[in-house]
Amino acid sequence: MKNTVVNYEAVEFKGEYIYNNFGYRDDDFKKNKNNEYRVFFIGDSFVHGSAVNTPYTFDKIIETKLKNNNKKINIYNLGIPGANISNYLKTLKQFKKFKPDSIFIFLYLDNDIRGDNKIKQFSSALSYFLEKSEILKLIKHNLDKKFYFSEEYLNKFNLSEKIKKSFKEELLNVHQLASLFRGNYHLYYNNLQYLFNNSNNDKKRMLEVKKISDEINAKLYFVIIPSKYQVKSKYQNFPKREFGMEFNKGIINNDLQTDVNKWLETNQIFTIDLLPYLRKSKNLNYYIIDDHFNKDGNELTSDIILEYIRKDMN
């Protein structure tokens, strides 16, 4: 996928992905800083910008807003769809030689808390390997398409013909159906909270991220991205009706965020929790069907992060 343009279309959005010399959705990475302020954005599909066009990824929005700044800013989009904390650490180790001034690690808690489950850790490592291998990625895509978009698989779910047709045409992310296997979403988040508080692997990796950041003298932030089901209850209506997802009444609580924030603060890691901003916003910042931010969500997130970057640059 290096130095190529890929066009993607879904029910709710169209996107153009431009990949650089390292296979990331960004301009080419250059080692020489040339008196620029360098920022790393490390995360999963939210950082990659999987559900928006190129000008609306976090990095491009902020770079555009700081275009006329006295000092040049260069934000590295190091987002990998499907990645998690283990992958974020590997990415930082790989690119620390590019000497960032600030590092923002984006945690999508819905997917990033893995606990000490060895099967999940192996699955995570395998997913990362497949994502970074171009040939295996193509094979995996073809196998996924053949199975997950088949009539046989889709018939396992109680889908309307309209929704089933959209899946067959690859206009919806078929892996959204995997959310059904989580059971009740409120209980699922209680389980994530338990996993975080009673496991060590994720915490060890976050501490190692901090250690590396300190060693290269980079300012470190962890940005916590909530599930849309924690933000507004209206996001639950579509998946309940069309996919059969289970929810208790009301939005999911923020107990998981509270515990993660407390642990990060105890370990002197600065946290930016997006949940209160998103709850306060009058906009729908996520798509109704897709779980990612739309343009408004990316704009809101970028504006929050922009304030911290401005302070660090001065």
Secondary structure, DSSP 8 states (H G I E B T S, - for coil): -TT-EEEEE-SS-EEEEE--TTSSSSS---S--TT-EEEEEEESHHHHTTTS-GGGSHHHHHHHHTTTSSS-EEEEEEE-TT--HHHHHHHHHHHGGG--SEEEEEEEHHHH--TT-HHHHHHHHHHHHHHH-HHHHHHHHHHHHHHHTSHHHHTTS---HHHHHHHHTT-S-GGGGGGGGG-BHHHHHHHHHHHHHT--HHHHHHHHHHHHHHHTT-EEEEEEE--GGGT-GGGGHHIIIII--B--SS---SHHHHHHHHHHHHTT-EEEE-HHHHHH-SS--B-SSSSSB-HHHHHHHHHHHHHHHHHHH-
